[in-house]
């Protein structure tokens, strides 16, 4: 009997006991579906977090005032504020050739009103370069300009959430809103970024820094300086140049620095590593159900061997070799496992069409290939004992079996 005939015989044996075979495959199906679905949700979570971080800016490095420990004057050091002059220095192509742009920011909590409608949010005061640095593109209208910044004009670009709440029936472009009693003319509405773990990224207002400081916050320390590296490949060089410029301007060394740095690339790497470990653990836990399915294959194949003992004896009596019997039962157990894996993949595909808690699962091809490979291994491993038992039967004893 060749391989094809052994395969056909194994399939016929499965079809002859459809209910029993189906129940056996159920364990493998659930196990494969669980592995693929959990890994898909892990990948979906990673994609969501990565998208949220990248939504904060492109090749972003953010500078905050203060020491890492939060100290203000430890060791009798007078800590310096972040200033607009610091941002100007970081824009110098001679000092920082790998920095494409830097923009100071100052935030104010404001309540804005239009007629009887009101909305509370954060207003960010910055330079026009901030739009590119923070990936804040305009969907309608336009941006404010350097002239608006220099002259301190009361203009603003608003997020979609603000636009929806304050301008329900009117076009916001060109209309005014009062924020903490200060009138601002709306120049544009930002492209929607959606909500994420970092909050509603559409709930924001961006205005000229000079305007925000003159009318809302005063001229204290900047909240941050947002810096954009020239490319993702030059982020480390850009950070080194940033440190060199600020250390020189603030007259500090590493031990006495009065500012902190947030590096987007480092955060992305850390988050992806953490999510990767978590996803692997989820997949490993789900794989346990595959082992349970494998035990089910062993049980059902042992029952099959017992029921077909006389058939095995007849085949051996007419010349079937031990290898042929062994191969047939191994093929039967492997086919059971593979069919279960196929239906598990179909189930996983259906489940991952649905987003849960804002996370859209993303099937990882490696998890599909891995699940099928494990299924083949389970079929061979858990089918080996029943197959070996069938192949070891002596023809005379098998023919006596009733």
C-alpha positions as CSV (number, residue, x, y, z in Angstrom):
1,X,0.0,0.0,0.0
2,X,1.5,3.3,-1.1
3,X,1.2,6.7,0.7
4,X,-1.8,7.8,-1.3
5,X,-3.7,4.6,-0.5
6,X,-2.8,5.0,3.2
7,X,-4.1,8.5,3.1
8,X,-7.3,7.5,1.4
9,X,-7.9,4.7,3.8
10,X,-7.3,7.1,6.8
11,X,-9.8,9.6,5.4
12,X,-12.4,6.8,4.8
13,X,-12.0,5.7,8.4
14,X,-12.6,9.3,9.6
15,X,-15.7,9.7,7.4
16,X,-17.1,6.4,8.7
17,X,-17.3,7.9,12.2
18,X,-18.2,11.5,11.5
19,X,-19.6,12.4,14.9
20,X,-16.7,10.9,16.8
21,X,-14.2,12.4,14.5
22,X,-15.9,15.8,14.7
23,X,-15.8,15.8,18.5
24,X,-12.2,14.8,18.4
25,X,-11.4,17.7,16.0
26,X,-13.3,20.1,18.2
27,X,-10.5,20.2,20.8
28,X,-7.9,21.0,18.1
29,X,-10.2,23.5,16.5
30,X,-10.6,25.4,19.7
31,X,-6.9,25.3,20.5
32,X,-5.9,26.6,17.1
33,X,-8.5,29.3,17.2
34,X,-7.4,30.4,20.7
35,X,-3.8,30.6,19.7
36,X,-4.5,32.7,16.6
37,X,-7.1,34.9,18.2
38,X,-5.0,35.7,21.3
39,X,-1.9,36.5,19.3
40,X,-4.1,38.6,16.9
41,X,-5.4,40.6,19.8
42,X,-1.9,41.1,21.1
43,X,-0.8,42.3,17.7
44,X,-3.8,44.6,17.5
45,X,-3.0,46.1,20.9
46,X,0.6,46.7,19.8
47,X,-0.7,48.4,16.6
48,X,-3.1,50.6,18.6
49,X,-0.4,51.7,21.1
50,X,2.2,52.2,18.3
51,X,-0.3,54.3,16.3
52,X,-1.1,56.4,19.4
53,X,2.5,57.1,20.1
54,X,3.3,57.9,16.5
55,X,0.2,60.1,16.4
56,X,2.0,62.3,19.0
57,X,4.6,63.2,16.4
58,X,7.1,62.0,13.8
59,X,10.6,61.2,15.0
60,X,9.7,63.1,18.1
61,X,11.9,64.1,21.0
62,X,10.3,66.1,23.8
63,X,12.2,68.1,26.4
64,X,10.7,68.8,29.8
65,X,11.9,71.2,32.5
66,X,13.1,69.8,35.9
67,X,15.3,67.0,37.0
68,X,14.5,63.3,36.7
69,X,14.0,63.1,40.5
70,X,11.7,66.1,40.4
71,X,14.0,68.2,42.5
72,X,13.9,72.0,42.1
73,X,17.0,73.2,44.0
74,X,18.8,70.2,45.4
75,X,22.6,70.6,46.0
76,X,21.9,74.4,46.1
77,X,21.6,74.5,42.3
78,X,19.5,77.2,40.6
79,X,17.6,75.2,38.0
80,X,16.9,77.2,34.8
81,X,13.6,77.3,33.0
82,X,13.1,76.1,29.4
83,X,13.0,79.2,27.3
84,X,12.0,80.3,23.8
85,X,15.7,81.1,23.3
86,X,16.5,77.4,23.9
87,X,14.1,76.4,21.1
88,X,15.7,79.0,18.8
89,X,19.1,77.5,19.5
90,X,17.9,74.0,18.7
91,X,16.7,75.2,15.3
92,X,20.3,76.3,14.4
93,X,21.4,74.0,11.6
94,X,25.0,74.5,12.6
95,X,24.5,73.4,16.2
96,X,21.9,70.7,15.4
97,X,22.2,69.5,11.8
98,X,20.1,66.4,12.6
99,X,17.2,68.3,14.0
100,X,14.7,69.4,11.4
101,X,12.5,71.5,13.6
102,X,12.0,72.5,17.3
103,X,8.9,74.3,18.7
104,X,8.3,75.5,22.3
105,X,4.9,74.8,23.9
106,X,2.9,76.3,26.7
107,X,-0.4,74.8,27.7
108,X,-3.5,76.5,29.3
109,X,-6.7,74.9,30.5
110,X,-9.5,76.9,28.9
111,X,-13.3,76.9,28.7
112,X,-14.4,78.0,25.3
113,X,-17.9,79.2,24.4
114,X,-19.9,79.8,21.3
115,X,-23.3,81.2,22.0
116,X,-24.9,78.9,24.6
117,X,-22.4,76.1,23.9
118,X,-19.3,75.5,26.0
119,X,-16.4,73.1,26.0
120,X,-13.4,72.7,28.3
121,X,-10.1,71.6,26.9
122,X,-6.3,72.2,26.7
123,X,-5.0,75.0,24.5
124,X,-1.4,74.5,23.2
125,X,0.5,77.7,22.4
126,X,3.3,77.0,20.0
127,X,4.9,77.9,16.7
128,X,3.7,76.9,13.2
129,X,6.4,74.2,13.1
130,X,4.5,72.4,15.8
131,X,1.8,71.2,13.4
132,X,4.4,69.1,11.4
133,X,6.3,68.0,14.5
134,X,3.1,66.7,16.2
135,X,1.5,65.2,13.1
136,X,-1.3,67.7,13.4
137,X,-2.5,68.2,9.8
138,X,-5.4,70.4,8.9
139,X,-8.5,68.9,7.3
140,X,-10.4,72.1,6.7
141,X,-9.2,75.7,6.6
142,X,-5.5,76.5,7.2
143,X,-2.7,77.0,9.8
144,X,-1.6,80.2,11.6
145,X,1.6,81.7,10.3
146,X,4.9,83.1,11.7
147,X,3.4,86.5,11.3
148,X,0.4,85.5,13.5
149,X,2.9,84.3,16.1
150,X,5.1,87.4,16.0
151,X,2.1,89.8,16.2
152,X,0.3,87.7,18.8
153,X,-2.9,87.4,16.8
154,X,-5.9,85.7,18.5
155,X,-6.3,82.9,16.0
156,X,-6.5,79.1,16.6
157,X,-6.7,75.7,14.9
158,X,-9.1,73.4,16.7
159,X,-9.5,69.6,16.9
160,X,-12.5,67.8,15.6
161,X,-14.0,67.2,19.1
162,X,-13.9,70.9,19.8
163,X,-15.4,71.7,16.4
164,X,-18.2,69.2,16.9
165,X,-19.1,70.5,20.4
166,X,-18.9,74.2,19.7
167,X,-20.0,74.5,16.1
168,X,-22.8,72.0,15.8
169,X,-24.7,73.8,13.0
170,X,-22.2,76.2,11.6
171,X,-18.8,76.1,9.8
172,X,-16.2,76.9,12.3
173,X,-13.8,78.4,9.8
174,X,-13.7,82.2,10.2
175,X,-16.0,82.2,13.2
176,X,-15.1,83.2,16.8
177,X,-15.0,81.4,20.1
178,X,-14.3,82.9,23.5
179,X,-11.7,81.0,25.6
180,X,-11.5,82.2,29.2
181,X,-12.9,85.5,28.0
182,X,-10.4,85.9,25.1
183,X,-11.9,85.9,21.5
184,X,-10.1,83.6,19.0
185,X,-10.9,83.3,15.3
186,X,-10.9,79.7,14.1
187,X,-8.5,79.3,11.1
188,X,-8.8,75.5,10.6
189,X,-10.0,72.1,11.9
190,X,-7.4,69.3,12.4
191,X,-7.6,65.9,10.8
192,X,-9.1,63.5,13.3
193,X,-6.7,61.2,15.2
194,X,-9.3,59.5,17.4
195,X,-9.2,58.5,21.0
196,X,-6.4,56.3,22.4
197,X,-4.7,55.4,25.7
198,X,-3.3,59.0,25.6
199,X,-6.8,60.4,25.7
200,X,-8.9,62.1,23.0
201,X,-6.3,63.5,20.6
202,X,-9.0,65.5,18.8
203,X,-9.8,67.4,22.0
204,X,-7.3,70.2,21.5
205,X,-6.7,73.8,20.4
206,X,-3.5,75.1,18.9
207,X,-2.8,78.8,19.0
208,X,0.3,81.1,18.6
209,X,2.6,80.9,21.6
210,X,2.8,84.7,22.0
211,X,-1.0,84.9,22.1
212,X,-1.3,82.2,24.8
213,X,1.4,83.7,27.0
214,X,0.1,87.3,26.6
215,X,-3.6,86.4,27.4
216,X,-3.7,83.2,29.3
217,X,-0.5,81.9,31.0
218,X,2.1,84.7,31.4
219,X,5.7,84.4,30.5
220,X,6.8,81.6,32.9
221,X,8.8,78.5,31.9
222,X,7.8,76.6,28.8
223,X,6.0,73.3,29.4
224,X,8.0,71.5,26.7
225,X,10.1,71.9,23.6
226,X,9.0,69.5,20.9
227,X,11.9,68.5,18.7
228,X,11.7,66.6,15.4
229,X,14.7,64.6,14.2
230,X,15.5,64.8,10.5
231,X,14.8,61.0,10.1
232,X,14.2,57.9,12.2
233,X,17.8,56.9,11.5
234,X,19.2,60.1,13.0
235,X,17.2,60.2,16.2
236,X,20.1,59.3,18.4
237,X,22.4,61.9,16.8
238,X,19.6,64.5,17.1
239,X,19.3,63.7,20.8
240,X,23.0,64.0,21.3
241,X,23.1,67.4,19.6
242,X,20.0,68.5,21.6
243,X,21.8,67.6,24.9
244,X,25.0,69.4,23.8
245,X,23.1,72.6,23.0
246,X,21.0,72.6,26.2
247,X,23.9,71.6,28.5
248,X,25.9,74.5,27.1
249,X,23.1,77.0,27.4
250,X,22.1,75.9,30.9
251,X,25.7,75.4,32.0
252,X,25.1,71.9,33.3
253,X,26.5,68.4,33.0
254,X,24.8,65.0,33.1
255,X,24.6,64.9,36.9
256,X,23.1,68.4,37.2
257,X,20.8,68.6,34.2
258,X,17.7,70.7,34.8
259,X,15.7,69.1,32.0
260,X,14.5,65.7,31.0
261,X,14.2,64.0,27.6
262,X,11.4,61.8,26.2
263,X,12.4,59.8,23.2
264,X,9.6,58.5,21.0
265,X,11.8,55.7,19.5
266,X,12.8,54.4,22.9
267,X,9.2,54.4,24.1
268,X,8.1,52.5,20.9
269,X,10.8,49.9,21.4
270,X,10.0,49.4,25.1
271,X,6.2,49.2,24.4
272,X,6.6,46.7,21.5
273,X,8.9,44.5,23.6
274,X,6.4,44.5,26.5
275,X,3.5,43.7,24.2
276,X,5.5,41.1,22.4
277,X,6.2,39.2,25.7
278,X,2.6,39.5,26.7
279,X,1.4,38.2,23.4
280,X,3.8,35.3,23.6
281,X,2.5,34.4,27.0
282,X,-1.1,34.5,25.8
283,X,-0.2,32.2,22.9
284,X,1.6,29.8,25.2
285,X,-1.5,29.6,27.5
286,X,-3.7,29.1,24.5
287,X,-1.4,26.3,23.3
288,X,-2.3,24.3,26.4
289,X,-5.7,23.7,24.9
290,X,-4.0,22.1,21.9
291,X,-2.4,19.6,24.2
292,X,-5.8,18.8,25.5
293,X,-7.0,18.2,22.0
294,X,-4.0,16.0,21.4
295,X,-5.0,13.8,24.4
296,X,-8.4,13.5,22.8
297,X,-6.8,12.3,19.6
298,X,-4.9,9.6,21.6
299,X,-8.1,8.4,23.2
300,X,-10.2,8.2,20.1
301,X,-7.4,6.5,18.1
302,X,-7.1,3.9,20.9
303,X,-10.8,3.2,20.6
304,X,-10.4,3.0,16.8
305,X,-7.6,0.5,17.2
306,X,-9.7,-1.7,19.5
307,X,-12.7,-1.6,17.2
308,X,-10.6,-2.4,14.1
309,X,-8.4,-5.1,15.7
310,X,-9.9,-7.9,13.5
311,X,-9.5,-5.7,10.4
312,X,-5.8,-5.2,11.3
313,X,-5.4,-8.9,11.8
314,X,-6.9,-9.7,8.4
315,X,-4.7,-7.1,6.7
316,X,-1.6,-8.4,8.3
317,X,-2.6,-12.0,7.4
318,X,-2.7,-11.1,3.7
319,X,0.7,-9.4,3.8
320,X,0.3,-5.9,5.1
321,X,3.6,-4.8,6.8
322,X,4.0,-3.2,10.2
323,X,5.1,0.0,8.5
324,X,1.8,0.1,6.4
325,X,-0.4,-0.2,9.5
326,X,1.7,2.3,11.4
327,X,1.5,4.8,8.6
328,X,-2.2,4.5,8.1
329,X,-3.0,5.3,11.8
330,X,-0.5,8.1,11.9
331,X,-2.1,9.6,8.7
332,X,-5.5,9.2,10.3
333,X,-4.5,11.1,13.5
334,X,-2.7,13.8,11.5
335,X,-5.6,14.3,9.2
336,X,-7.9,14.7,12.2
337,X,-5.6,17.3,13.6
338,X,-5.2,19.2,10.4
339,X,-8.9,19.3,9.7
340,X,-9.4,20.6,13.2
341,X,-6.7,23.2,12.6
342,X,-8.4,24.3,9.4
343,X,-11.8,24.9,11.1
344,X,-9.9,26.6,13.9
345,X,-8.4,29.0,11.4
346,X,-11.9,29.7,10.0
347,X,-13.2,30.4,13.5
348,X,-10.3,32.6,14.3
349,X,-10.8,34.6,11.1
350,X,-14.5,35.2,12.0
351,X,-13.7,36.2,15.6
352,X,-11.0,38.7,14.6
353,X,-13.4,40.6,12.4
354,X,-14.8,42.1,15.6
355,X,-13.0,44.9,17.5
356,X,-13.0,44.6,21.3
357,X,-12.5,47.6,23.6
358,X,-11.3,49.6,20.6
359,X,-8.7,47.1,19.6
360,X,-8.9,45.7,16.1
361,X,-7.2,42.2,16.1
362,X,-4.6,41.6,13.4
363,X,-3.9,38.0,12.4
364,X,-0.2,37.3,12.5
365,X,0.8,34.9,9.6
366,X,3.5,33.3,11.8
367,X,0.9,32.3,14.4
368,X,-1.2,30.6,11.6
369,X,1.8,28.7,10.3
370,X,2.9,27.9,13.9
371,X,-0.6,26.6,14.8
372,X,-0.7,24.3,11.7
373,X,2.9,23.1,12.4
374,X,2.0,22.3,16.0
375,X,-1.2,20.6,14.8
376,X,0.9,18.3,12.6
377,X,3.2,17.6,15.5
378,X,0.3,16.8,17.8
379,X,-1.2,14.5,15.2
380,X,2.0,12.6,14.9
381,X,3.0,12.6,18.5
382,X,-0.4,11.8,20.1
383,X,-1.2,9.3,17.3
384,X,2.1,7.5,17.6
385,X,1.1,5.4,20.6
386,X,-2.2,4.1,19.1
387,X,-0.5,3.6,15.7
388,X,2.4,1.7,17.3
389,X,-0.1,-0.4,19.3
390,X,-2.0,-1.3,16.1
391,X,1.2,-2.1,14.2
392,X,2.4,-4.4,17.0
393,X,-0.7,-6.6,17.0
394,X,0.0,-10.2,16.2
395,X,-2.2,-11.5,13.3
396,X,-3.4,-14.6,15.1
397,X,-4.4,-12.7,18.3
398,X,-6.1,-10.0,16.2
399,X,-8.1,-12.5,14.2
400,X,-9.4,-14.0,17.4
401,X,-10.7,-10.6,18.6
402,X,-14.5,-10.3,18.6
